[in-house]
Structure formats: C-alpha cells, structure tokens
Amino acid sequence: MDVDKNGQVDFFSEISEYQITAREFFSATLLEYLEKNFGWDRVLISYFDTEGKFLSWTNWTGQLVNHKKHPYRNFVEEDEIKQQVFQEALRDHLTYFNVVPRLYKSTDVLGVEDYEKTSYVRFIEKNFDQRYSVTMAFGINAYIQVVFFKNAQQGDFTEKEIEDLKGIYVYLANSYKNFKKYEQSKIIQKIQNEIILSGEKAYLITDDFTHVMNYSQAAIDCLSHILGPSIAEQISSTEPCSWLPFLLGDENQNCSKLVRTRIVQNYIFKIYTYDRTYSNGIIDRYHWITISKKDQEKSSKSLDNTLPLTNTEFKVAELLYKGLTYKDIAEKMVISYHTVKKHVQNIYSKCKVNSRYELSQLFDNKE
C-alpha cells in the first residue's frame, strides 16, 4: 500500500509517545496507528507463551482469548506458518532485543503452486475473509506475531509492500525494545526496593531469559568464590547467562507463590519470583536471588517471644526472619501489603533496629 512521508512521520511520533505511556505495547491502539498512518486495516496480533502455546489474539474486531470454542484452537497444530516462525525463533534465540526484520510471506512459506488448496487459506478466508498474509515475529521465542492480510481481490503482497513492511518492522522492533527497557527499569526498581527493605546485601535480579538485569557487588564476591574471578565478565543484561539455568533449576507456574532454596558449595541461594501479567495472557517472569553463607543460615526452630511485640507483630517478625517477602507475609497472614509495612515499622522501632538483617541478629542472640 502506498504511504506518504507525512503518514510515516506521524506514526513514528505517535509510537514514540505510546511506548512510554502504554501498559501493553502490542494492542488495539497499535492497530489503530497502523491503519491511520499506513492504511493497513486488516491486521491480527497473536499472542503465545514462550513454549509456543496459543493464548489470545487481537484484531480489528477486538480481543479474543483462548477458550474451547476459539476458532484458532483446532487449527493451531495445522498452522505451518506459525510452526516455522516458532522453530526459527527458538533456533535464533529470538528476544525483544531483535530489530532485524523477520517477515514470513504466506505464499513463500506454503508455496505458490498449491497455495489456494491449503488449510491455511481456508482458515483465513473463513475467519477473516482474507487470502494472503505476511507475519512479523517479535519477542521471546516469537511469542508475539503481527499478521498483515490482503484479500483475493487485492492480490498477493508486492515486493514494494514487503520492503515497506520491513521498514515498519524495524521501527516497531526498536520501539518495542525501548518499551521493554523502560518497563523493566520500573520492575527492577520495584524489586530492588523490596530487597533493600529486606536488608539483604548480596543479590541478583534476572528476567526469564537468563539475563542478569541488576546485581550487587556482594553477590559478585560470593559468586567469584564458586565460579571464579571472571564471573563479572559473564554477567549481561542482553546476553543469556550460561550458569543461571542451573541455579534457577526447574520451575512451574506456582513458583511465584514460593521461595525456593538451593545450596551450592557453602552458599545458600534463595530464589524469589515476580510475574508481570498482561491481558493477552502473556506472563513475563523475573527472579531475584539472595545469597548468604551456609553457616549464617538461621535456625528454623520456633523463637521465644521475649521481645516487646504484640502477637501479630511477633508473627510478622518470625516470617521476616525466615526470609519471606512483604507480599508473601501479607498472603500468608491474610492482611494487606500496607498493613505488613506498618507492622514492620513498629517492629523495627520497638526492637531498635533498622533492617531485616539487624532484626535477624537480634533473634539469633535471643536463641
């Protein structure tokens, strides 16, 4: 489709503002921008998890989450284009840092000769009244796919349209990368605040693709004893960290409710999980990992309540001592997060301490 330069400039300006304020980048708002500035009024955004499981889609009629009668549910295993997109994303370790165009023209993937007879054509004609498509792949393992359609009357995508779509891809990919960086900075700050409140000194913050997003020097010192002095050179926010999968171990969707513990040599690693959920069904998972020496690990036996605390405050103090986060304490005691914070302030004041670490030392001395 022909696009004037003014339309492109308007699109770039709108996306620049959108990437800062949006809660979800690939949304109906993005579809509106594509239609208004480029004339693409038949675009579908499909969402998957990182293992390729279909979650939902959004198009010009709105969002439709996966359910037993979803039209894509029975077709997903036959979707050869989606399968190729996913397999190549796995092969290339695709993440939201990629800005190199990844376009899949339906007639190239399925072949021109028998294209009209394929189940893919029957599916998009039945559900969208369209005949041809170009799919763009974004995000971890291509968990976001943006599909541009043309109907039978319009004909297949021309070379010029493919070049135009490559330009759109590059700008979307760069904008999405900036959006993720901005979003991640807010999430990491939130996690750091939780860590600071806990009094922990040695910590790592990672995303679900084994990038180390933040860390303390105390953590590097601990890891150097285990993995050698070159460990700092192996930590990156843009390249996967080879030893993190071993440390994180196996996990499932319930991990966000648990604090997992792993012991490596003489160090104890406590692994906490933070899930960022979206309306389209995608879950971006982050971890923060605290590190302490094994001989510093606290006893799990019950503590005598000899401190000047109420029964509720003492229960909160015990859970702090055992390493639970404010959020976990709130869920365990069925109280609000802000109530937990108020109890902790009272505990610190009554016990004349300023951090979880000082409170733990006080408990250790009591024992």
Protein Blocks (a to p, Z undefined) as FASTA:
>chain_A
ZZdfklmmmmmmmmmmmmmmpmblbdfklmmmmmmmnopabdcdddddfkopafbdcdfk
bccdddfklfklmmmmmmmmlmmmmmmmmmnopafkbcbdcdddfklmnopklmmmpmkl
mmmmmmnopabdcdddedjhhlaccdddddfknopadfklmmmmmmmmmmmmmmmmmmmm
mmmmmmmmmmmmmmmmnopabdcdddfkopafbdcfklmmmmmmmnojklmmmgcfkbcc
fklmmmnopadfklmmpccdddehjbccdddddddddfkopacdddddddddfklpccfb
dcddfbccdfklmmmmmmmmnopafklmmmmnopafklmmmmmmmmmmmnopabfklmmm
mmmmmZZ
